[in-house]
Amino acid sequence: MPIAFSHARQVPAEIDVLGVPVAEGGRISGPSVNGQTADFLAERGFEGKLGETMAVPGAGGVTLVAVGIGHADEVDPTALRRAAAALARAAWKDARLATTLLDAAPAGVDRGAAAQAIAEGVGLAAYRFTRYKADPKAARIRSVVIVGSGGAKASTGVERGARIAGAVNAARDLINTPASDMTPRKLAAFATEVAEREGLKVTIWDEKAIAKEKLGGLASVARGSDEPPRLIRLDYDPPGAKAAVAFVGKGITFDSGGLSIKTADGMETMKTDMSGAAAVLAAMSLLPVLQPKVRVIGIVPATENMPSGRAIKPGDVFAARNGKTVEVLNTDAEGRLVLADALSLAVEAKVDAIIDLATLTGACQVALGMKIAGLMGNDDGWIAQVQDAADRAGESVWHLPLPPEYRKMIDSDVADMKNVGARWGGALTAGLFLQEFVGDVAWVHLDIAGPARSDDEDGWTVKGGTGFGVRTLIETAMKFKKP
């Protein structure tokens, strides 16, 4: 059951839990218990550090939860999102939650952005994937009232935050669903349902259309699987739009590595190799509601990567959609092959800019760890625009270079290029490979191999698929400017 979010100026009478912000140093924003709340917290070692929580007995059967917000003058939407997530975990077993976190935002912080962040924090932290659980132990939170000033701006922010959290959680559902239940055809069916519900245009190419349209990368990767591939396209085209951007997401619904097969351990989480696709589809689902003024095209090449007698072999060569030929030396470097065709289609659509998201390389995980995505691109202005969107969303990205001198690492003796380079700098050579398919269009590549999945809970991030990238895409669309 979804959580009902609302905004109010006063704390409602009928609640189970009230979350009260406490800054480092003990300053409390909100009600106290017999005037002694600060002393009660201090005696028990509560310091007000960001994300720290402690339950305090309250009047009338209401539990007060002190929520640390860190230094009061440093509170921003990202801090509020993290504090709200901590509150959701502290109130896990209670149905009716209210919080005065909104009034902890300093005067210079936009009230709408603050309210949005609080709603996102609660909605994202309260997520659990329970479809296959006999005893799901899901959060019992059913209503959340975000209390504070801000008027219509705050109310709009709360509604937007709730919707965005819902979209991220929908992406998480797609990612966490086992590969046998989330095949390319089922992913295409989901996209069709989204399009029909939200009023988007949808185009689905089956395996025959993929071959006819010369999507050589997608067709080659799909050869080894009994499950047929799909090319999914969603279009959001608002009246009067004067610019267009393409979101491209890698949709490998299961990655065995193909004939360059992974280890058993390496395959355990490979249902998540379509995290880029999930982010694109989830972001597209919100655009008709949020109504950015830019045209957006979402493109998802979806297939499994499996070994069989039909599978593409190391040393094989194929021609991508744009005519460039690729020698495949490692069939486990398949994401860049399907993205080559999708990026070519984005260029043909005459968009002004492109973002692709892909769980692309282990090398990016080595470089940046599991919480930061690698950002690469060919246009400084567009790179800065996407970086700013990620910062607003609270999704960590780090700009990596695309050194021209590394391009020779993917030269092939028999084709225009090969799909892998030397051992070192693998994230960069993968980016250089993708750059071959974007022409002169402003382009950003997000390698989300690390943050697309989490093995622990941290802030608003939960175990399993994280839905990383959804909020960055939405922020990018809402404030898009032609590069």
C-alpha positions, 0 to 999 in steps of 0.5 A: 500500500503506498504512503499518503503524503501531505503538508500542514502548518500544524502538527495533526492531533492523530499521529503515532510518531512525531519526528523532531529535528535536533541540531548538533549542540542540542538545539531542538526545533519543535515540541519538548517533553515537560521542557526536558527533552534536551536534557533527556537526549544529552544524558543518553549520548544523543549528539544531533549528528546527521541521521542519528535518531532516538525515541523519546517518550511523549504525551498522549501516546505519541512517540517523539523521535529526535532526528539529528540534522548535523550543524544547523547552518549546513542543512540543505535538501540532501541533509534533509533527505538523509534525516527523513530516511533515518526517521522512516527507519525509526518509525518503521512499525508505526502507521501515522507519522508527522515531522517538523523537519521542514522548519529545520531548513535555513532561510536560504533553502528553497521550501519546495526543494526542502519539502520534496527532499523530506518526502523522498527520504521517507518514501525511499527509505521505507521501500522493501522488495517483498514480492517473493516473501511469505512474511514480508515485514514491510514498513507499516507507515501509511501516512506522512504529514510534513509540517512547516511553513512554505504554503503552496510551494511546500505542498507542491514539493511534498507531492513532487517528492512523493511521486519521485520516490514512487518512480524510483521505487518502481525502478527498484522493483524492475531491478530486483525482479528475478531475470526469469520474471523480467525478460526483455519482453516483460520489460517491453510490456511494462514500458507499454503499460507506462506509456498507455497510463501516462500518455507517452508514445511507445514503439517496440521493435521485436527481433525481426524489426531489430534485424531489419533496422540493422541493430547489429550490436543488439542482435549479436548479443541476443543470439545466445539466448532463447529469449528474444530481444526488444528495442523499447522507445518512449516519447514525451513531446510537450507542446511548444518544445524547442529542444530535445534530449535522449535518455538511453539505458542499458537493458541487459536483463541477465548477463551470464557473460556469454561465451566469455562466461562469468564465475558463479559468484559473478552471476549472482547479481546479474539480474541488476544489469538492466539498472540503466533501463529501469532508471530511464523507464521510471524517469520517463513515467514521471515526465507527463506529470512534471511537465518539463518543457523539453522533448524527451526520448527514452531508448532501451535496448533489452536482451539477455546475454547467454551462452549457446551454440548460437552465441556470438563468439570471441573474434566475431565482427558485426556492423552497428546501426551507424555502419561502424564494424566491431570485433568482439573479443570479450562477449562479457563486454556486451553492454557497450554493444547494445548501447552502440545501436541505441546511441546511434538511434538517438543521434538519428532522432536529431536530439540536442543532447544524450545521456546514457546510463549503464552498469558498464564496467567493473573498472569504474567500481575499482576507481570510484567504489560502490557509491559513486558513478563515473561521468564522462562526456564530449561537451563541457557545458553538458557535463556541467549541466548533468553534474549539477542535476546529480548534485541537486538530486543527491546522487554522487557522480565524478567526472572522469576523462576520455583521453584521446591517446587511449583511443588506440587501445580499442583499435582492431586489426580486422574491424573499425574497433574492438570492444575491449582495450587494455587491462587498465583504464577499462572504464575510460576505454569503454567510454571512448568506445561509446563516443564512436556512436554519438557523432557531434551530439552533446553526450554524457555517459554515466557508468553506474556499475557501483551505485546501481546496487547496494549490499547495505542500507545507507541513508535513503539507499536500501539493499538491492537495486537502488534506482540510481539515476532516476532523480538525476534524469528528472532534474536534468529534464526539468532544467534542461538547456541546449548545450 
